[in-house]
Structures are given as C-alpha cells and as structure tokens.
C-alpha cells in the first residue's frame, strides 16, 4: 500500500470537489467519468474512478479497505477493473441492466505477510423506474491468502417522480452479507439517496447503528 | 396547379431540412444520469443549438443552429450508441423555448 486509506479517501474527495459540477451503476454513460466513494458502516470503505468509452464498457481503478468485526482483521486492495454491460432492456417506463466486471490488483492484510495478487469478479442486475428501484450485486475477491465475497441487495422507492432538472429523492433498504469471516450475519441499512444532475449522495444507518455514506459524481 | 404542387413540395422539404426543433421519443429514460449522457452526446453535434430532456414525457428535443440540420439516422445512431432506444423522430415548428415552456406548464 503506497497510501493509507484516509489519504486515498481525501484524494478522491478532493478530485470530486474539483470536478463538481463537472445506480449506482458501474457504467453511467458513454464518454462519461464516474467517481465514487463509499463508507460502509466500518466494515468496508471503497473509492473508485471509471471512464466509459462506450455505454457498455468502463475501465478504471479502485481501492477497497475491509475491517472485519472478527479479530479486527483488515484488508486493503488496490485494483484495476473493467465493467461490461451484458444486457440492457430499455422499456417504455423502465430500464433493466446486467453488468459484469473483472479485475486484478494488489492486496495487503493483517492476517498475511506482504502483498498478494488480488483477482476480482462480480455482477450487478438492476431494474429501475422513476419510482421503484431494485438491484442485486455480488463482488468476489480472491488471492492465495483469502477469498471473500460481498453480496448486496437494494430496494428503493421514490416518494415522487423526478425529472432531469429536479432533485431526485429515494428511500432505500439495503441488505449486505460478507463471506470470508469479515462480518457475521446480515448487515441491513436504511438509506436516503439524493441526486441531481451528475451528483449523487447517499446516507443512512445500519442495524448496528453505524453510518453508511456514499457519494458519486458523473461528468 | 403544377406550380402550386412544386411550391408545396419545396416548402415541405424546407420544413424538413430547417425545422426549428427535432423531437425524439426515447425508451429507457428513467434517471438523471440517462438524461445527462444523452444531452452530452447530442451537444457534440456542431449543428446542435440546445437540448431538452424530459423524463416524464420520455422526450428528447434538439434545436439546431440556423440553416443547419442533423439527419434522423445520425440522431438515432447517437442515441443508440448512448444505450437508449429511439421510438420516433419528428420535426416541429415549435421553438425549443416553447417546448421547454410546454413541458414546464404540463409536466
């Protein structure tokens, strides 16, 4: 690890600030850049930056830190990743997508020595109207030292149908599980999501009373 | 009579070539990011003067600069390459300001 997570997070936030106003989807739109930072209730923190040359492909990098609630195990992974839109359904009042991704990175952790090569694979399926949102996501990281998967289910509803220039408001319920002895049980969270133009902010609290925060910018 | 028909045809061709606004019905328009991507793509055309996107009406409207036009095929390709499905393209005399006002008055 060249930098600690706080330094990387601060750098990402600085980049965000500099670019404003310059599902959560891994690909926002063609020729678009996406920057995302997430704080997941003390269990995970992640920053990502992607550029999409086409609407069906984005390439970028990310940094993931995991803090286990079992024996305070930590894991830091810096990775390069490609996201691919497998299928999109453009319906009259809805859109549905299936994305997959894969990547390679370097990892260090408190339960193994030195660095190891990290391999990542995942998928996301989502369905969205202007009032209802559902997504399921699975993200697998493996190396010679560990294997863990983060599965996330989100269900959201909007109290009103927003338009392009409006502030969109969503209430989202989330359930997340971690394998690889990173977190015991299901971590659930209630979130409020706000977005307008290319800016997206999400905040909420988990069933453990811990905060969950996410910011994403597309430009 | 023949002169009248020729003039009528010429007028219709002129209307098609220099329409004030091009409107497109688009499927899959459900979020601001969709609209943002489409707007960004359409603004890259040199002929584009302004763009309006309505999620409510599933409508994308483009006004072109004086004397310029964007062919239907180019518009369709641009939106398809942005990841959306174009259902219909039509040319209207209404200005984009009027389209914007109409959408605001009747969301």
Interface residues (C-beta under 8 A of the other chain):
Chain A: X23 X25 X28 X29 X30 X31 X32 X54 X55 X56 X85 X88 X89 X90 X91 X92 X93 X94 X95 X128 X129 X130 X161 X162 X163 X164 X168 X195 X196 X197 X198 X218
Chain B: X26 X27 X28 X29 X30 X31 X32 X33 X34 X35 X36 X37 X38 X40 X41 X53 X54 X55 X56 X58 X81 X82 X83 X84 X85 X107
